[in-house]
Amino acid sequence: MRNLLLILILANVLYFLWGYFKNEPREPGVAVLEPSDLGPPLPMPEASEEELAEDTMIASVGDSGEAADDAAEANEDAAQEEAAASDEEIVLAAVTERPRRSELSAVVGRTCVTIGPFRAMSDADSVQAQYSGEGMRTAKRQENGEIFVGHWVQVRNIPNREEGNATVEVLRNGGIPEAYLVTTDDEGLKISLGLFGNLEGAERVEQQARALGLPADISRRMSNGVFHFVDVALPPGRGAGAMIERYGEEKVKMRGEASCPD
C-alpha cells in the first residue's frame, strides 16, 4: 500500500513538471507553416455583371489613354521627320535653283537702263546703234507729253522794251551775259537770265541779279512735244557709270528687269 501511494505521488509530480515546461512562453520569432496547416482554400465570390462592365470600361479607358499617348508620340515623331525632310528639300531647292538664276541673269541681264529723252529722233537712233553694236539688247520708243526742261531764271514785269533793254545792259555788265528780252503770252515782256539743268546754277545767277538790285526768281520750265527714249539691257557685271558720264544723270534712268527690251 505504501509503495502504491509513492508511485501515485511521483506520477503527479511528473505530470506537474511536464505541464509546466510545455506551457512556458516562447521567445518571439518567425513561424514556418506548411500548406497543409492552412486548411482547404476559401471559395472566391463571383463578380456581378455591373462589376464586370465597370472593369471593362476602366480597362478600355486605360487602353485608349495609352493608345492616345502612343499616337501623340507617333505624330510628334512624324512631324519632326517631316520638318527635317522639308528643311532638306528647301536646301536642295536652293542649291538647284542657283545655277538657273545665274543662267537667267546671263541671258536677261541684271537691270535695264533708259536713256533719254531726246527731242530729235536721230539722237535716239545714234544711241541705239552704239549699244546694239556692243552686243546689248536695245529698244527705241517715243512718248507724247510734258517734260521738265530746266530751271528758268527770269526778271518779270518789264513795263516796256526801252526799259527792258536798259535792264539787260545792267545785267550783262554785272556778269550775266545770257540775259535777253523775251515775250510770253501769259506774262508779256520779261528778261531771261538762263535755263539751267541743276538748281545750284540757277540759284547762283538769281543771287547775282538780286545783288544788282533786280528782283529775279526761279521757275520750272516744262515743254510739250514728242520725246524719244532708248531702253538698254545691261549684261551681268556691266554698270551704267559710263552712260551717266556721257549723257548726264538727268538722261539715264535705272529700271527693273521686267522693263528690259526683249
C-alpha positions in Angstrom: 0.0 0.0 0.0 2.8 2.3 0.9 4.6 1.7 -2.4 1.4 2.3 -4.4 1.0 5.7 -2.7 4.5 6.7 -3.5 4.0 5.7 -7.1 0.9 7.9 -7.4 2.7 10.9 -5.8 5.6 10.5 -8.2 3.2 10.3 -11.1 1.6 13.6 -10.1 4.9 15.3 -9.7 6.0 14.2 -13.2 2.7 15.4 -14.7 3.1 18.8 -13.0 6.6 19.2 -14.4 5.5 18.2 -17.9 2.7 20.7 -17.9 4.9 23.5 -16.6 7.6 23.1 -19.2 5.0 22.6 -22.0 3.2 25.9 -21.4 6.4 28.0 -20.9 6.2 31.3 -23.0 8.3 31.1 -26.1 10.6 33.8 -27.4 9.3 35.9 -30.5 10.4 34.6 -33.9 9.1 33.5 -37.3 6.7 30.6 -37.5 7.1 28.4 -40.6 3.8 26.9 -41.6 3.1 24.1 -44.1 0.4 24.4 -46.7 -1.4 21.5 -45.1 -1.7 23.5 -41.9 -3.8 26.2 -43.6 -6.6 24.0 -44.5 -8.6 24.0 -47.7 -8.7 27.2 -49.9 -11.7 29.5 -49.4 -14.1 29.9 -52.4 -13.8 33.2 -54.4 -17.1 35.2 -54.8 -18.3 35.5 -58.3 -18.4 39.1 -59.7 -21.7 40.6 -60.8 -22.5 41.8 -64.4 -22.3 45.5 -63.3 -18.8 45.0 -61.7 -17.7 43.2 -64.9 -19.0 46.1 -67.1 -17.2 48.6 -64.9 -13.9 46.7 -65.0 -14.2 46.5 -68.8 -14.8 50.3 -69.1 -11.8 51.1 -66.9 -9.6 48.8 -68.9 -10.9 50.4 -72.2 -10.2 53.9 -70.9 -6.7 52.8 -69.8 -6.0 51.2 -73.2 -7.4 54.3 -75.1 -5.3 56.6 -72.9 -2.2 54.6 -73.7 -3.2 54.5 -77.4 -3.6 58.3 -77.4 -0.2 58.8 -75.8 1.3 56.4 -78.3 -0.5 58.2 -81.2 0.7 61.6 -79.9 4.3 60.4 -79.7 4.0 58.9 -83.2 2.6 62.2 -84.5 5.4 64.2 -82.9 8.0 61.9 -84.4 6.3 62.1 -87.8 6.2 66.0 -87.5 9.9 66.1 -86.7 10.7 63.8 -89.6 8.5 65.9 -91.9 10.2 69.1 -90.8 13.6 67.6 -91.3 12.6 66.4 -94.8 11.1 69.9 -95.5 14.4 71.6 -94.5 16.3 69.2 -96.6 14.1 69.9 -99.6 14.5 73.7 -99.1 18.2 73.4 -99.1 18.2 71.1 -102.1 15.9 73.5 -103.9 18.1 76.5 -103.1 21.2 74.7 -104.4 19.5 73.5 -107.6 17.9 76.9 -108.3 21.2 78.9 -108.1 22.5 77.8 -111.5 19.1 78.5 -113.1 19.2 82.1 -111.7 22.7 82.6 -112.9 21.8 81.3 -116.4 18.8 83.6 -116.4 20.9 86.6 -115.4 23.4 85.8 -118.2 20.6 85.9 -120.7 18.3 88.7 -119.4 20.8 90.9 -117.6 20.6 92.3 -114.1 18.9 95.6 -114.8 17.7 97.8 -117.6 18.6 101.5 -118.4 16.5 104.1 -120.2 18.5 106.8 -121.9 16.6 110.0 -122.9 14.5 111.9 -123.5 15.8 113.1 -126.9 13.8 115.7 -128.9 15.4 114.6 -132.2 14.9 111.0 -133.4 18.4 111.0 -134.9 19.9 111.3 -131.4 17.9 108.2 -130.2 19.0 106.3 -133.3 22.6 107.1 -132.6 22.4 105.8 -129.0 20.6 102.6 -130.1 23.2 101.9 -132.8 26.1 102.4 -130.4 24.9 99.9 -127.7 23.4 97.4 -130.1 26.9 97.3 -131.7 28.3 96.4 -128.3 26.1 93.3 -128.2 23.4 94.7 -125.9 19.7 94.3 -126.5 18.1 97.7 -127.1 14.6 99.1 -128.0 13.6 102.6 -129.1 10.3 104.2 -128.1 8.6 107.6 -128.1 6.2 109.3 -125.8 4.0 112.4 -126.2 3.6 114.7 -123.2 5.0 117.4 -121.0 8.6 117.1 -119.8 10.8 119.1 -117.5 13.3 121.2 -119.4 15.1 123.1 -116.7 15.2 125.8 -114.0 14.4 129.2 -115.6 15.8 132.4 -114.0 13.8 135.5 -115.0 13.2 139.1 -114.2 9.4 139.7 -114.7 7.1 142.8 -115.0 9.2 144.8 -117.5 7.0 147.8 -118.4 8.3 148.4 -121.9 11.0 147.4 -124.3 13.2 150.5 -123.8 13.4 149.9 -120.0 13.9 146.2 -120.7 16.9 146.9 -123.0 18.4 149.1 -120.3 18.0 146.4 -117.7 19.6 143.8 -120.0 22.7 146.1 -120.3 22.9 146.3 -116.5 22.7 142.5 -116.1 25.3 141.8 -118.8 27.7 144.4 -117.3 27.1 142.7 -113.9 28.4 139.3 -115.1 25.3 137.7 -116.6 25.9 137.7 -120.4 23.0 135.3 -121.1 20.4 138.0 -120.3 17.9 138.9 -123.1 14.3 140.1 -123.6 11.5 137.6 -124.2 7.8 137.9 -124.6 5.3 135.2 -123.5 1.5 135.0 -124.0 0.7 134.7 -120.3 3.2 137.2 -118.8 4.2 139.5 -121.6 7.6 141.2 -121.6 10.3 139.9 -119.3 14.1 139.2 -119.2 15.5 135.6 -119.3 18.7 135.1 -117.4 19.3 131.5 -118.5 17.9 127.9 -118.3 19.8 125.5 -116.0 19.6 121.8 -115.6 20.7 121.9 -112.0 19.2 124.1 -109.3 22.5 125.3 -107.9 23.5 127.1 -111.1 20.1 128.8 -111.3 20.3 130.0 -107.6 23.8 131.4 -108.3 22.5 133.6 -111.2 19.5 134.6 -109.2 21.7 135.9 -106.4 23.9 137.8 -108.9 20.8 139.6 -110.2 19.5 140.4 -106.8 22.9 141.9 -105.9 22.4 144.3 -108.8 19.0 145.3 -107.3 16.8 143.3 -109.7 14.0 141.0 -108.4 15.0 137.8 -110.2 13.2 134.5 -109.5 13.4 130.8 -110.5 10.6 128.7 -112.1 10.5 125.2 -113.6 10.2 125.2 -117.3 8.2 122.5 -119.0 7.8 121.6 -122.6 5.2 119.6 -124.6 6.1 117.5 -127.6 7.3 114.1 -128.8 10.2 112.7 -126.9 12.4 109.7 -127.8 13.9 107.1 -125.4 16.2 104.1 -125.8 16.0 101.1 -123.4 19.2 99.1 -123.0 19.5 95.8 -121.2 22.8 95.7 -119.2 24.6 92.4 -119.2 25.8 91.0 -115.8 28.7 92.9 -114.4 28.0 96.0 -116.6 27.1 99.2 -114.8 25.7 102.5 -116.1 28.5 104.7 -114.9 29.9 105.4 -118.4 26.4 106.2 -119.7 25.8 108.7 -116.9 29.2 110.4 -117.6 28.3 110.7 -121.3 24.7 111.7 -121.2 24.3 113.1 -117.7 22.3 112.0 -114.7 19.1 113.5 -115.9 19.1 111.4 -119.0 19.9 108.0 -117.5 17.3 106.2 -115.5 17.6 102.7 -113.9 14.7 100.3 -114.5 13.7 96.8 -113.4 14.3 93.6 -115.4 10.7 93.4 -116.4 11.1 96.6 -118.5 14.1 95.4 -120.4 13.7 95.0 -124.1 13.1 91.5 -125.5 
